[in-house]
């Protein structure tokens, strides 16, 4: 996967939240500005840019930076590992969204089916198994265990 990203020429929209310059972020988190630039080059952070090409870090960028710093400082993960972890997190969030959409769809379909009277039709369509004799309830596992086994080919 290529690292880095295409530069965004659009400045952040007014009222879209707070943005911080690289010097403020580096002081607040106790890291060198070059480290932030490295994280951007590696594709781990994606700050927006002003018309004058100044990096502006959003609240989301700061949350991402906190994850990166936690992984590197606290857990000892290298930058390649950080990239893998961040990609896995993105994929998990995507899958969670897709599962949420699917669950919503299933709920809608069940509600629609209940309104249309599908429950009665489903109950009528199901095949009912005969009840086992009350004297000797036997599980399927016990029945298979009792069956005689054919000898394997080539066995003596």
C-alpha positions in Angstrom: 0.0 0.0 0.0 1.6 3.3 -1.0 2.2 5.6 1.9 1.5 9.3 1.9 -1.5 11.0 0.3 -2.5 13.5 -2.3 -2.5 17.0 -0.9 -5.9 18.5 -0.2 -5.9 22.1 -1.6 -9.3 22.9 0.0 -8.9 24.7 3.4 -11.0 23.5 6.3 -14.6 24.8 6.2 -15.4 27.6 8.8 -17.4 26.3 11.7 -16.2 22.7 11.1 -14.5 22.5 14.5 -11.2 23.7 15.9 -7.9 23.4 14.0 -4.4 23.6 15.3 -1.1 24.5 13.7 1.9 22.1 13.8 3.7 24.1 16.5 0.7 24.0 18.9 0.2 20.3 18.4 3.9 19.5 18.8 4.1 21.5 22.1 0.8 20.0 23.4 1.9 16.4 22.8 5.6 16.8 23.5 6.8 15.7 20.1 9.0 17.4 17.5 7.3 18.9 14.5 9.5 16.7 12.3 7.8 13.7 13.9 4.4 15.0 12.9 5.7 15.6 9.3 7.0 12.0 9.3 3.6 10.7 10.4 2.1 12.6 7.5 4.7 11.3 5.0 4.0 7.8 6.2 0.2 8.3 5.7 -0.6 7.9 9.4 -1.9 11.5 9.8 -3.7 13.6 7.2 -3.9 17.2 8.3 -5.7 19.7 6.1 -3.8 22.6 4.5 -4.4 26.3 4.2 -4.0 28.2 1.0 -0.5 29.0 2.2 0.2 25.2 2.7 0.2 25.4 6.5 -0.8 22.2 8.1 -3.9 22.4 10.2 -4.7 19.5 12.6 -8.4 18.8 13.4 -9.9 17.2 16.5 -10.1 13.9 14.5 -6.4 14.3 13.6 -5.5 14.8 17.3 -7.5 11.7 18.2 -5.6 9.7 15.6 -2.3 11.2 16.9 -3.2 10.0 20.4 -3.7 6.5 19.1 -0.4 6.6 17.3 1.5 7.9 20.3 -0.2 5.3 22.5 0.8 2.5 20.2 4.4 3.7 19.8 5.1 5.0 23.3 3.1 2.6 25.5 3.0 -0.5 23.5 6.3 -0.2 21.6 4.8 -0.7 18.1 6.9 0.5 15.2 5.4 2.7 12.4 4.7 -0.2 10.1 2.8 -1.9 12.9 0.9 1.3 13.6 -0.1 1.5 9.9 -1.4 -2.1 10.1 -3.4 -1.4 13.3 -4.9 1.8 11.9 -5.9 0.0 8.7 -7.5 -2.8 10.8 -9.4 -0.3 12.9 -10.7 1.4 9.7 -11.8 -2.0 8.3 -13.5 -3.0 11.6 -15.4 0.3 11.7 -16.5 -0.3 8.1 -17.6 -3.8 8.8 -19.5 -2.6 11.9 -21.3 -0.1 9.8 -22.2 -2.7 7.2 -23.4 -5.1 9.9 -25.5 -2.3 11.4 -27.1 -1.6 8.1 -27.8 -5.3 7.6 -29.4 -5.7 11.0 -31.6 -2.6 10.3 -32.6 -4.2 7.0 -33.5 -7.5 8.7 -35.5 -5.7 11.4 -37.4 -3.8 8.7 -38.1 -7.0 6.8 -39.3 -8.8 9.9 -41.6 -6.0 10.8 -42.9 -5.9 7.2 -43.4 -9.7 7.3 -45.2 -9.5 10.6 -47.6 -6.9 9.2 -48.3 -9.0 6.1 -49.1 -12.1 8.2 -46.1 -14.1 7.2 -45.9 -15.7 10.6 -49.0 -17.9 10.1 -47.9 -18.9 6.6 -44.4 -19.8 7.9 -45.8 -21.9 10.7 -48.0 -23.7 8.2 -45.2 -24.3 5.8 -42.8 -25.8 8.3 -42.5 -29.6 8.4 -43.1 -30.9 11.9 -41.0 -33.9 13.0 -42.8 -36.8 14.7 -42.3 -36.9 18.5 -39.8 -39.5 19.8 -41.3 -42.2 22.0 -41.4 -41.1 25.6 -39.9 -44.4 26.9 -36.6 -44.2 25.2 -35.5 -40.7 24.3 -32.3 -41.0 22.3 -30.1 -38.3 21.0 -28.7 -38.4 17.4 -25.2 -38.9 18.8 -26.3 -42.0 20.8 -28.0 -43.4 17.7 -24.9 -43.0 15.5 -22.7 -44.5 18.2 -25.0 -47.6 18.4 -24.8 -48.2 14.6 -22.5 -51.0 13.5 -19.5 -49.7 11.6 -18.3 -51.1 8.3 -14.6 -52.1 8.3 -12.3 -49.7 6.6 -10.8 -50.7 3.2 -7.4 -52.3 3.7 -7.9 -52.9 7.4 -7.3 -56.4 8.7 
